[in-house]
Amino acid sequence: MSRTVPATAALQAFESAASLGSITAAARELSRTQSAISRQIQALEERLGVLLFERRRQRIHLTAAGRRYLEHVRAAFDRLEAGELELRTSGGQVGVLRLGILPTYGTRWLIPRFPSFAQAHPAIQVHFTTRLSVFDFASEDLDAAIHYGEGHWPGAITEPLMDEQVLVVTSRRYRDERQLASPRDLARATLLQIPSRPHAFDDWLFAKGVDGVDGSRGPRFEHHQMALEAAIAGLGVAVLPAFVVDDELAKGTVVEAFPDTRVRTGKGYWLAYPERRATLPALHAFRAWLLREHGHDPDAERA
């Protein structure tokens, strides 16, 4: 397939000028003349049909289009540098997978099981990046990511891993002291909130047919793991995914606040990756392992 992309020299000139905010500084960094840098940027703008910079006095400033394009250029350079480093340090024998994961999924589900993958594939290095927000394959140097939601990710292949089931948990002492016996008793409990799931309690109460209870109040914790630790410490009651609390329930460090608290949210966890990365050997191996760990057939037709 024939590709038509700008010359590397022009992209370097653009990236350097954008980073330094100066044509003069970019020329100095790249050991070129100012006129050469200016001509390359101008040619790039003509090719793209947009202005990348606004010129004000002695400085240059990225336009909105320039900022968007800079993200793509930097991601491309990052991948080229990573590929060079991989080949130089390993002779091309070590596979690398750059994986974006959600913090709680990573710590509570993936990492405890990961030794079996590492043992089966010692030549593959997995670099983990965590974030609560959605990853952007167009601008970030990622081969795949674990996605939470309904499986819609434009420009990516998504494969279901597990449906989400949540339950209401707290410490045994807190449950007994507050005499929690039914969902309506949440009206007098401290609700441990998670900003990424702002409607967790309200959705749970709706699923249980309970009204008249304000599910939006209570202290906020950045992610599930922090809310779980707060529940263990007896600070209140939390709505958490089953995979986050199953081990703690088995150990008795938390209990269900009252009987029958489990609810399916209609959402779940998905493996997502750009179609262009589907044949990456490291991703192929990780995908097969991950789907098997979640009880799926990796050879089944993809969704």
C-alpha positions in Angstrom: 0.0 0.0 0.0 1.4 3.4 -1.0 1.4 6.0 1.7 1.6 9.7 1.2 2.8 11.5 4.4 4.8 14.6 4.9 8.6 14.4 4.9 10.2 13.7 8.3 12.2 16.9 8.1 9.1 19.0 7.8 7.4 17.2 10.8 10.6 17.6 12.8 10.6 21.4 12.0 7.0 21.7 13.0 7.4 19.7 16.3 10.5 21.6 17.3 9.0 25.0 16.6 5.8 24.1 18.4 7.7 22.9 21.5 10.0 25.9 21.6 7.6 28.5 20.4 10.2 30.0 18.1 11.5 29.5 14.5 14.9 30.7 15.6 15.1 28.2 18.5 13.9 25.4 16.3 16.6 26.2 13.7 19.2 26.2 16.4 18.0 22.8 17.8 17.9 21.1 14.4 21.1 22.8 13.0 19.2 24.4 10.1 18.6 27.9 8.9 15.6 29.9 10.0 14.5 30.2 6.4 14.7 26.4 5.9 12.5 25.9 9.0 10.0 28.5 7.8 9.8 27.0 4.3 9.2 23.5 5.7 6.4 24.7 8.0 4.9 26.7 5.2 5.0 23.7 2.9 3.3 21.6 5.6 0.6 24.2 6.1 -0.1 24.3 2.3 -0.2 20.5 2.2 -2.7 20.3 5.1 -4.7 23.3 4.0 -4.7 24.9 7.4 -2.6 27.3 9.4 -0.6 25.6 12.1 0.8 28.7 13.7 -0.3 32.3 14.4 2.6 34.8 14.2 2.6 37.4 16.8 5.6 39.8 17.1 8.6 37.6 17.6 6.8 34.5 18.8 4.6 31.8 17.2 1.6 30.2 18.7 -0.2 27.0 17.7 -3.7 27.3 16.3 -6.4 24.9 17.4 -5.6 22.8 14.2 -1.9 23.0 15.1 -2.5 21.6 18.6 -4.5 18.7 17.3 -1.9 17.9 14.6 1.0 18.2 17.2 -0.6 15.4 19.2 -0.5 13.1 16.1 3.0 14.0 15.2 4.3 13.4 18.7 2.5 10.1 18.9 4.1 9.0 15.6 7.6 10.1 16.7 7.1 8.3 20.1 6.2 5.1 18.3 9.2 5.3 16.0 11.6 6.0 18.9 10.1 3.1 20.9 10.4 0.8 17.9 14.0 1.7 17.4 14.8 1.2 21.1 13.1 -2.2 21.0 15.1 -3.4 18.1 18.4 -1.9 19.3 18.1 -3.4 22.8 16.7 -6.9 21.9 17.5 -7.6 18.3 13.7 -7.6 17.6 13.2 -10.8 19.7 11.2 -9.2 22.5 7.6 -8.3 21.9 6.3 -5.1 23.5 2.6 -4.4 24.3 1.6 -0.9 25.4 -1.6 -1.4 27.4 -4.0 1.1 28.9 -5.9 -0.1 31.9 -8.3 1.2 34.5 -6.6 1.4 37.9 -9.0 -0.8 39.9 -9.4 -3.4 37.1 -5.6 -3.5 36.9 -4.9 -3.9 40.6 -7.8 -6.1 41.6 -8.3 -8.3 38.5 -5.4 -8.2 36.0 -2.2 -7.9 38.0 -3.0 -10.9 40.4 -3.5 -13.1 37.3 -0.8 -11.7 35.2 2.1 -14.0 36.4 0.5 -16.8 34.3 0.8 -14.7 31.1 4.4 -13.6 32.0 5.3 -17.3 32.5 3.8 -18.4 29.3 5.2 -15.5 27.3 8.6 -14.5 28.8 9.6 -12.7 25.6 6.8 -10.2 25.8 7.0 -7.0 27.8 3.8 -5.3 28.7 4.0 -1.6 29.5 1.0 -0.5 31.6 -0.6 2.9 31.6 -3.5 3.7 34.0 -6.2 6.3 33.7 -9.8 6.8 34.7 -10.7 8.6 31.4 -11.1 7.1 28.0 -7.8 6.4 26.1 -7.4 8.0 22.6 -5.7 5.6 20.2 -5.3 8.4 17.6 -3.0 10.5 19.8 -1.6 8.1 22.4 1.1 5.5 22.0 -1.1 2.5 22.9 -1.6 -0.9 21.3 -4.7 -1.8 23.3 -6.7 -0.8 26.4 -9.3 -2.1 28.8 -12.5 -0.1 28.3 -15.5 0.2 30.7 -18.9 1.0 29.3 -21.1 -0.4 26.6 -18.5 -1.4 24.1 -18.8 1.5 21.7 -15.3 2.9 20.7 -15.1 4.6 17.3 -12.2 3.4 15.2 -11.4 0.4 17.5 -12.3 -3.3 17.7 -13.9 -4.1 21.0 -14.3 -7.6 22.6 -16.4 -8.2 25.7 -14.5 -9.4 28.8 -17.1 -9.4 31.6 -20.5 -7.9 32.5 -20.5 -5.7 35.6 -22.3 -6.7 38.7 -22.3 -4.4 41.7 -23.2 -4.8 45.3 -23.4 -2.7 48.5 -20.7 -3.4 51.1 -19.5 -2.1 54.4 -17.7 -3.3 57.5 -19.5 -5.7 59.8 -19.1 -3.3 62.6 -20.6 -0.4 60.7 -23.5 -2.5 59.5 -24.3 -3.7 63.0 -23.8 -0.2 64.6 -26.1 1.4 62.1 -28.5 -1.5 62.1 -28.6 -1.8 58.3 -31.3 -4.3 57.3 -32.9 -3.0 54.1 -32.1 -0.5 51.3 -34.2 2.2 52.9 -31.7 2.2 55.8 -29.2 3.8 53.4 -31.0 7.1 54.3 -29.1 7.1 57.6 -25.8 5.7 56.3 -22.7 7.5 55.0 -22.5 6.8 51.3 -18.9 6.5 49.9 -19.0 8.1 46.5 -16.7 7.6 43.5 -16.6 10.6 41.0 -16.2 8.3 38.0 -19.5 6.6 39.0 -21.5 9.6 40.2 -24.9 7.8 39.9 -23.9 4.4 41.4 -26.1 4.7 44.5 -29.1 6.3 42.6 -28.9 3.6 39.9 -28.7 0.8 42.5 -31.7 2.3 44.4 -33.7 2.6 41.2 -32.9 -1.1 40.3 -34.2 -2.1 43.7 -37.3 0.0 43.4 -36.4 2.3 46.3 -37.3 6.0 46.3 -37.0 8.7 48.9 -33.3 8.1 49.5 -30.7 10.6 48.4 -28.0 8.6 46.8 -25.8 11.5 45.8 -24.5 12.6 49.2 -21.4 11.5 51.0 -17.6 11.9 50.8 -15.8 11.2 47.5 -12.9 8.9 46.8 -10.9 9.0 43.6 -11.4 5.3 42.6 -12.9 2.0 43.7 -9.9 0.8 45.6 -9.9 3.9 47.8 -13.7 3.5 48.4 -13.1 -0.2 49.3 -10.4 0.7 51.9 -12.8 3.3 53.3 -15.5 0.7 53.6 -13.1 -1.7 55.3 -12.2 1.0 57.8 -15.8 1.4 58.7 -16.3 4.9 57.2 -19.5 4.1 55.4 -21.2 2.1 52.7 -20.0 1.7 49.1 -21.4 0.4 45.8 -18.6 -1.6 44.2 -18.1 -4.1 41.3 -18.2 -7.7 42.5 -14.7 -8.5 41.2 -13.4 -5.7 43.4 -14.9 -7.1 46.6 -15.2 -10.8 46.2 -11.9 -11.6 47.9 -12.7 -9.2 50.8 -16.1 -10.8 51.2 -14.4 -14.2 51.4 -12.0 -12.9 54.1 -14.7 -11.1 56.0 -13.1 -7.7 55.9 -16.3 -6.4 54.4 -19.9 -7.7 54.3 -22.9 -7.0 52.2 -24.8 -4.2 53.9 -28.0 -6.3 53.8 -29.2 -9.4 51.9 -29.5 -9.5 48.2 -27.6 -6.4 47.2 -26.3 -7.6 43.8 -27.4 -5.7 40.7 -26.3 -5.9 37.0 -25.5 -2.5 35.6 -25.9 -3.3 31.9 -22.3 -2.2 31.3 -19.1 -4.1 31.4 -15.4 -4.4 30.6 -14.0 -4.7 27.1 -10.7 -5.2 25.4 -10.3 -2.5 22.8 -7.6 -2.0 20.1 -7.1 -0.2 16.8 -7.7 -2.4 13.8 -4.3 -1.6 12.5 -2.7 -3.2 15.6 -4.8 -6.5 15.4 -1.9 -8.5 13.9 0.7 -7.4 16.5 2.1 -10.6 17.8 2.3 -9.4 21.4 -1.4 -8.2 21.3 -2.4 -11.5 19.6 -0.9 -13.5 22.5 -2.3 -11.2 25.2 -5.8 -11.1 23.7 -5.9 -15.0 23.6 -4.8 -15.2 27.3 -7.1 -12.5 28.5 -10.2 -13.9 26.8 -9.4 -17.4 28.2 -9.0 -15.9 31.7 -12.4 -14.3 31.4 -13.9 -17.6 30.2 -14.2 -16.8 26.5 -13.1 -18.7 23.4 -10.3 -16.6 21.8 -10.9 -18.3 18.5 -14.5 -17.4 18.3 -15.6 -14.8 15.8 -14.9 -11.2 17.0 -17.7 -8.8 17.7 
